[in-house]
Structures are given as C-alpha cells and as structure tokens.
Amino acid sequence: MVEAAWAGVVRWLEENAPGNAAALAPPASEAEIAASESAVGVAFPAEPRAWLLVCNGVRPAESAYDRAHAHDDGCFLTDGWHLLSTELIVEVHERQTPAPGRSAEEVPWRRSWTPFAVEADRMDGYLVDASTGVVGACGDYGEVRPSEFPSLSAYFEHVLGEMRTFRTVTDGVLDRD
C-alpha cells in the first residue's frame, strides 16, 4: 500500500517537478535498513521499511559543508521539509532521544518512534510509531502530536494532494511554502 502511495508522489514529481524528482535518493539496501534499526534499537514498522526499499530519502547537499543537510531540491515537502535517509533517521532519533537523567516530561521522545521527514534543523518532524504504524509529529519545544495520519500511506496521499492542489512549480522545482 505505501509503495502505491509513494509511486503517486514520484510520478507527480517526475511529470511536474523534475528537479525535485532528481533529488530523490535510490533505494536503501536491506543491510542499510538493518544497520539503522540496530543503531536505534527498534525494528522499523512495515510501511517505513517498504518505503525505504524504494527510496532512501533525498540526496544530501552537494557541498562538503552542507552534506548533513538535504539537497535544496529535496526539500519539497510542505514548509521545505525533506525526507530522511536511513543514516539521517539514526541521527535524528539520537538527537531526539532524551539524554540520561532527563525525564520523558522534559523530552517526550519514545524509542519506538521512527522519524522519516524533518525541517532543516531536524527538530520539527514526522515520525511513525513502531507499535501502531500511526504517523505523528514532534516539534522544537517538545510538543508531540501522536496521531496526525493513520499511516505512512495516508501521509504520502496527503502530500500528493497538497502538491496537486496548493503548490506551484517554477523552473521544474516546487516553490517552498
């Protein structure tokens, strides 16, 4: 199901915003996914795993200085957010996980959450709860909205609807909101 929803996003990008489509990374390997799962200490839910097997997020920026960030054309989600690779899933997960001695009230991040899309500073983002498959969101100041979309498929269908309805394309790239 997630493959079909994602294919709709890719098809729309290829036909309408080829610059953004070119920023998509190739599929992750089973070994890359397994290494990320091991690093965060949780098996990824079925939908994020299936999506990573067809697209490992977006390409990183081209300059050595900016390699930790997404390629500009990869920031095609609403508000200029971008999809994460297996490597960046680990980085974001580690960044959000509370440091020893900090309570869940201070930093409400759960180990079972798998981030998959973030804004530039990687603090606001979308995640999939491994225990439910539900897509939630987290913010800079610890706010969490645990159920934004019922699934990753529903999220990608939402993205496609937004691109078709509300977004404009200039020179083959979606304009940032």
Order of alpha helices (4+ residues) and beta strands (2+ residues): alpha-alpha-alpha-alpha-beta-alpha-beta-beta-beta-beta-alpha-beta-beta
